[in-house]
Every structure is written in C-alpha cells, then in structure tokens.
C-alpha cells in the first residue's frame, strides 16, 4: 500500500476512495507510515495531528478531495485547538479557538489534516530553519540543502511523498521558491482570490496569497476551485473565472505571446543552471507554437525590492507586538534576525510606510503595460540553487553587532548607514524574481522544467521557471502549465530517500 500511495496525486487518491477501492482510513495510515519513515530525516512536519485525523476518517467525508491526507502550513492556516507557533518560540504554546477561513474550506473539500509543516519565524525567510524546532527542514533532493521558505516544510513533505499536496502561502515567493527548489508545481493566486480571514482582511497588505504546493497541475487547479471565492467581511472581491479551472486545463492554451528575461532585477548574479532552465522553457514553448522573445517590464528592481522590505519591516514589528500581547513573550523568545527586522519596522514612520506602499501602484501599471504586449512574463523562479543548511547563518561578528544595535535601539542609525540597501541585497539576491507578483497582486506560478548538478559531489537538483500573468488570469497559467506537464512531465521524477 505504501508504494502505491506515493504513486498517486491527490485527485487520483480521491478517485480511489470514491470508488471504494481504498478507504480513507487505509490511505491515512499509508500517509502516516510514509511520514514515520522519512520525516525524521527531513523535519518537514513540526506538529502532528494524528488523533484528529483518525477521528475524521472514522466519520463520513464529502468534497472533491474526500479522504485525501493533507498538511497545513504553520502560518496563517490556524486549526482550532491546535498550537499555531508560526515558527516562533514566542507563540509555541498559543492555541487559536477557531479555524481560519482557508482551513474551513480545506476541510469542506474533504481533506484529512494530520499535521502542520514547518515555516521560518513569521514566514520571514527563504529557508526553513526556525529555532523553535530542534532541527532545520531539509530538501529531499539533497539533505544538505534547504527546501526554501517560507512553505519549506510543505514542499519537503510533498517532494518526499508524505502527501501529494500541502497547504502553503506566498507573500514574497513562499509557494514558488520551495516548489522550484523541490521539483514541484506551485501556483500563487491573484490578490483576493483565496480569503485570508477571518482575522486578517489582507495579509501583508494583500501581498500574501493562500493556496497549495502540489505534484500535479490538476491538483492545484482542482484545489483552487475548492477554496477560491469571496468571504463575508472581506474588503473587496475579485471577478470569478468564466468556468472552473479544472475544466479549463482540459483545453490547450491559445497561442501566447511570452516575454522572458534571465537578468536579476537587482543586477546581481544568476546561476547558469537557472538561466539554462529559462532558456529550456523558452525553447519548449516555441516548439509548442507560442511566440517567445526576450523582453521585461520597465521597473526599477531595486526600488521594488526596497518597497518590499519596507513592508517586511513593518509587518515584522507588528507580528512581534502581537505575539507579546498574546503571550507576554520577552526578547529572548524571538530570533535575533527577527528582532533586527522588527527594530527597523518600529523605526519607520507611518508616513514613510504609506509613501512606500503607494509606490506599489506604479509597479502594477508598469507590469500592466508589459501585459498589453505579452500574455505572460517568464523568468527563472530563483537566481541561485538552494543554499546549504547553515550557509546563510549570521556570522558571529554580525550577531555581536546586532545585539549592540538592539541594546542601543539604534534603528535610525542603521537606516542612515545604508543598512536597508545591504539587507535588500543580502536577503533577496538569491530570490529576486518573485516579489514583483506579490506587490502587484498578480497570479504567478513555478513550473519544474530542469534538473542539473551544481557541484562535483552533489546529485541533480530541480530548477523551476516562473510565469506571471495579468491579475485574475489563473486560467491561462494553469492551461500552459498543463501543456508543459504533458510535453515535459515531471511527476515521475522523485528524490531517492533512504
């Protein structure tokens, strides 16, 4: 049963259960057995919920994914009665008393939740190594490397075959980056497509979207059908699609005009294999009949990055303040880097923050102008392969300086010394392509297209490419992804785990 379990995507498992060829209880036990086998080496699941899952499969289940095992992300996917640490020691004992809206929709789709996956503290990093858990989450393709962040635990769990699909969210690339690092498909829906309530109207000023990471395009399309739609009390609603996304992917896309670029918007280095992945995708698209040429939106990439990290600073400060209010946590309960980001957020004036947020509209207009000429924008998903575990740790000298800055509350001094620009480059140079979609509210996706070794001792690693569409046009993205999946299938490419 275990071997058969990992062969199926969520849609396939749901069909087997619906035909009563397997029971939901049998499928759950297979998922738990797979987790018991591989999770100790991966640290993908941080909070098990086995008793809740077993009680759920004992009763009737309905919905498009009835009986399919599922994992929630430990970030903005609250389950009533289960701790929601969001990767932080400050919140490790905090327990919500209600489900978030997206969790209600996951459950209404019939999914069987049996745990939560690890996320970095407050979803702030493109790697998943929060201090609240004893071990960092590892990439199934190379256990010495990260699966990315912030949905790193979700991606590791799907790539390792623990589940075929897992809850994820994306505020700066947090679905697309782990999908690219782990050889998976990751769609970030348009702003407002999937609700963030009831506790937040727009997470990260609307930059963050809820969805999943999956092995198959049809799973992501079917899940979007299940969880998208307006929420009572939300500030606005986005126009619904003309039909279901599941039905849309049964038809090939029209002949598309696609502009592509492999240049980092920050002007920093892009790894040759990330470039190779994009060129491979461009050739495949041309072979499929699409018009592909080099072109990019006219956007100041460094200005966009500064606006992004300004939002990052402000929300880190707010998250720390909220955690203190909920739990009374002291400074020692937050990671050092988180505290520095929070200090910068507290240093920002409200006027500075509002002016920065207003600039997002300019990026949206520039991207819309690009989309008047091109249906989609193609880039590498990341500029570098996944870093090795520990590679990005703050050096001891910088940690000493950070402690001094915090003690002196010298946030304004940090800003005057050019620290913000330094943080932009150090934080985003590895992943400079994804934030454009977040600040403009547009849908985007990462598609696995290329596998290659990056050093003499490593095995082949996956590389993804990103497509960005106009706001509301998930259908074109999913249709193209399904076409690529058929022409260059990836589902049977899986890491070898002992």
N, C-alpha and C positions, 0 to 999 in steps of 0.2 A: 504493500500500500504506500509506503514512504517513497519509493522510486516513482510510482505512478503519480503521487501527489505533486511532486516538483515539476512534472512534465506539463501540467495544465495551467492556463491563465485563469483569472477569476471567472470569466464568462464560461469557460469550459467546465470548471468545478460546479458552478451554479446549475449548468445543464445536467450534469451527472446526478446532482442532488435532486433536481426537479423530476428526473426520470426514475428516481429511487434506485439507481444503480449503486449509489453510496448514500449513507445517512450523514446528516450534519455532524452528528457525534463522531462518526468514523473519521470524517475529514478534519475535525478539530483535533482529534488525537494524533493524526498524522502531522499536523502543523506543530503541535506541542512536542512531538518526538523530534522533528527536524530542528526546532528551537533548542531542545536539550542537547542535541548533537553539535550544533555549530555556534550557538550564541556565546558559550564560554570563551571562545577564541575571538569573537567579534565585538562583544559588548554593545550589540545593537539594541536589545530590549533592556530598558532600565527599570521598568515597573511591570511585573507580571500581574495578570488579572485572570488567572486560570479558573478560579471558583466562579467568578462572574460569567465566564464563557461557558462553563459546563452547565450552569443553571439555565443559560439562554438556549442551548441546544436541546435541553430537556423539554422545552415548550414548542408551540407552533411558530414557524417563521414564514414571513412573506416578503416579497420585494424582488427586484431584478438580481440581487446577489444573495438570495436567501441561503443561509448556511455557510457562506464563504468566510474563512478565518481572516481576521483583519487586525491591524495595529494602528493605534492613534499616535500622533506626534505629541511629544511633551512640550507643546507650545500652542496656545490658543485653541486647543481641542480638549476642553475640560469634560470630564466624566464625573457626574455627581457621586460623591462618596469615595473617590479615588484621589490621592495626592496629585497636585499639579505643580511640581517644582520649577518648571520652565528652565531646567538646567542649573538652578541656583540653590546653594545651601540655605540661603535666606528663606526659601519657600518650600524646603523639603518636607515639612510637616503640614503645609497648608492644604486644606481639602475643600473644594468647591461644593456647594449644596445644590447645584443644578448643572445640567448638560449645556454646553454651548450649542448654538443652533446647527452648526455643521455636524456635530456629533448626533444630534437628533435625526438629522437627515441620513447620516450613515446607518444608523440603527433602523430607520424606516425602510432603507434599501435591503434590509435583511442580513447585514453583515454581523459576524460574530467577533466581537472585540475581545482579545485575550491578552492585551498588554499595551504598553506605551514605549515608543522608541526615543532614544537619547537625542538631545539637542544641546548646542552650546548655551551658556548662560544668556538668557533673554534673547536667544537666536541671533547673537551678535557677531558670529564668526563664520568663515567659510571652511571651518574644520570643526569636528565634534569631539571635544576633549574637556568637558566641564569638570571642575574639581569636586562637584557634588557626588560624582560616581568614582569608584576606585580605579577604573581603567578607561582609557580613551577608546572610542569606537574605531574599528579598523575596516579597511577596504577588502572585501572578499577576493578581489583580483590580485592584491599584494598586501599581505597583512602588515607590512612595514609602513603602509601609507594610509592617509585619511580617506574616508569616503566623501569628504566635503561637508558642508554645512549650509544652512542650519538643519536641513532634513537629512542629516548624515545617517542617523540610526535607521530611518525609514528606507533609504536607498540600500544600506548594507543588508537589511533584512530581506528586501525583495531580491537583490542580486544573489543572496545566499540560498534562496528558495524557502525561506521560513514562511513567507506569504507571497502571493502573486501580485499584490497591490497593497499599498500602505498610505495612510494619511500623511499629508505634507502641506507646507505653506511656503510662500515665496515673497519676501519683502525686498530682496536685492539680488535674487538669483538662487534662492534656497530650495527650489524644486529643480531648476535646470542644472545648477552646478553639481549636486550629488548624482543626478541622472547621468550627466556626462562622465563623471568620474567612475561610475559603476556600470556603464553599458546598458542603460535603461532609457525608457521614454518618459519625458516629463513635460506636461503642459501647464503653463501659468495662465489662468483665465483672465479676462478683462476685469478692470476695476468694477466692483459692484455685481459681478456675475454670480458669485457664491457669497452668502452672508457671513459676516464676522460677529454677529450679535450673539446673545442679547447685551453683552457687557460693553461692546465697542461698536460704534456705527461704522467707522473706517479705521482699520488697524494701520498704524504708521502713515497717517494722512491719506489712506487709500492706496498706498504703495504695495501693501501686502495682500496676496490672494490665497485662498484656501483651495486645495484640490488633493491630488494623489501623485505618487510615483508608481509606474507600472512596467510590466514586461511587454504589454501589447497595446497597440493603438486602440483596439476595440474596447479594451477595459477602461481606458481613460475617457473615451467618448461616452460609453455607457454610464460611467460614474458621473460625468458632467450632466447628463440627462437627469440623473437621480438627485443631485444636490443643488443644481442651479435654480435660480428663481428668486423673486422678491421676498423680503422679510418684513413683517409688520414692524413699523418704527424706524426702518432704515431711511437715511436721508434722501435717497434717490433710487430709482430702478433703471436698469439698462434694458434696451429693447430686446425682446426674446428672439430666438432664431426662427427662421421660416419653418423649420421642421426639426426633428430630433437629430442630434449629432450622430447617433448610432446609425440612422438611416443615411445620413449624408456621406459617411465613409464607404458606403456600398457603391458610390459613384466616383469615377475618377475626377480630379480637379480639371477645370478649364485650362487652356494653355496660359501659363502665368508668365508675367514679366518679373524677374527676380534680380535685384541689385545685390552685389556681395562685396565684402571688404574683409581683409585679414589684418588690417592695421589697428593697433590698440588705440582707442580714443584718448588714452593718456600719453601716447607716444613712447610707451615702454615696450620691452621685448615681447615677442610672441614666439612660442616654441615651434620649431619646424614641423613637428607632428600635428600641432593644432592648425597650422597653415595647410599641411597636407590633407587633413580631414576636410577642410573647407573646399579645397580645390577638387578633391574627390567627389564631394557632394555636388559642386557646380557642374562637373562633367556628367555625373549621373542624371542630374536634372536636364541638362541639354540633350542627353541621349533619350530622355523620356519625352522630349518635344517642347520643353519650356525655353523661353528666351532668358539667357543669363548673361549678365555683364557686370563689370566692376563699377560700383557706384555706392555712395554712402550719403546719409543725411548731413546737411551742413549744420553741425552742432559743435560747440566748444566742449570737448570731452572733459577737460579739467574743470570747467565751470559746473558742468553737470555733476561731476564727482564731488565738488565742494558742496553743492546743494544737497547731495545725498548724505554726506557725512554730517552736515549740519542737522538734518532730520534725525540721523543716527544718534548724535549727541543729545539732542533734546529728548528723544524717547528713552534713552538710557537713564537720564536724570529722572524722568517721570517713573520709569519702572523701579528704580531704586527707592524712590519716595513711596511708591505704592506698597512695595514689599515691606518697608519699615512700618508703614501704617498697619498692614495686615498682621505682621508677626513681631514687631518690635526689634527686628534684626539690627545688629551693630555692624560697624565697618568690616570686621573680620569675616562676616558671612558672605561678603561679595568678593569676587576675584579682583585682583589688582588692576588689571586692564579695564574691567568694567567700571571700577571706581574712577579711573582717569577719564574715561569717556563721560561718566556722569558729572564730574567736575567741569569739563568743558561745556556740557549741556547747561549746567547751572550758571556758568559764566556768560553764556549768550543772553542778550537782552531780548525781550519779547518782540521789539521792533526789528531786530536783526533776523530773528527767526521768520517773521512774517515776510520780510523782504526776500529772504532766500526761497521761501515756499512759493512766492509769486513768480519766481523765475521758471518754475516748472512749466508754466503755460507757454513760455517761449519754446521750450524743447518740444512740447506737444505740437505746436504749429509747424516747427521745422520738420518733424517726423511726418506730419500730415502732408506737407508739401512734397516730401520724398515719395509718399504713398500715392500721390496723384500721378506719378510717373512709373512706379513699381508696385506690384501687388504685395511683394514680400521683401524683407531685408534679411540677408544671410550673412552670418559671421561665425567664427569659432564660438563655442559656448564659453570656453575658458582660454586664457592666454598661456597657461602652463599646465603640465600634468599634475596630479595630486601630490601635495607635499608629503614628505616622510613625517611620521609621528615625531613630534618634538622639534622639527626643523624651524617652526615659527615661534617657539617659546621666547619670551622676553629675556634677553641676556641679563646676567646678574647686575652689571653696572647700570643698565637702564632701569632695572627693578629698584635699585637703591635710589636713583634719581626720582623715580615715580613716587616712592614713599615720601621723599623730601617735598616734592611738589604738593602732594596731598596734605602733608602736615602744615605747609605754609599757605594752603588754599590759593596757590598761585596760578589759577586758571587763566586769568587775563595775560599774565606774563607768557604763558605757553603760547597763546594766540599771537602775541606780538613777536615772538621769536620764529614764527613760521612753522610752528608745530602742526597746524592744521594741514598745510600742504604736504608735510612729511607723512602725516597719517594717511592722507589720501593715497599717496604712492605706495606706502608700505602695506596698507590694507587692501587696496583694490588692484594693484598692478598684476596680480595673478588672475584676477577675475574682473576685468574692466568692461566687459561687453554687456552684462546682464542688467545693469541698473537703469538703462535707458527705458526699457519696457515698464519698470516699476514706477518711475516718475511720470511717465506719460499715460499710464493706465491701460496700455495696450496688451493684447494677448501675445504670448510667445511660447516657444517650445524648444526643447533639446532633443535631438534625434541621434541615436548611436549609429555611427557611419564608418568608423575606422578603428583598427586595433594595431598597436605597434609597440615595440620595446623602446624604452627611453634611456637605458644604460646597458652595460655589458652583462650585468648579473640579474637583471630583472626580467620577468615574463612580460608578455604583451599586455598592455593596458588599453582600455577603451578611450576613445575621444569622440565627443559629441559636437554637433553643429547646431547653432541657434537660428531660428526663423522668427521674425517679428512681423505681425500683421496689423492692419488698422484696428482701432477699437471696435469690439463687437464681432470680429470676424474669426472666431474659433473654427468655424466650419471649413474655411479654406486651409487653415493649418492642419486640421485633422484629416482632411481629404488628401493633402500632399503627404502627410506622414504615413497614411495607409498605403499610398502608392509607392513610397520609398521602402516601406516594410515589405511589400510584395517583391519589389525589384532587388532589394539587398537585405534579406531577412536577418534579424539579429536574435530572435528568441532562443535559438538553439545554442548560441554562444554563451557559455556559463563558466564561471570560475571553478577551478578544481579545489575543493576544500577537503582536507583530511579529517 
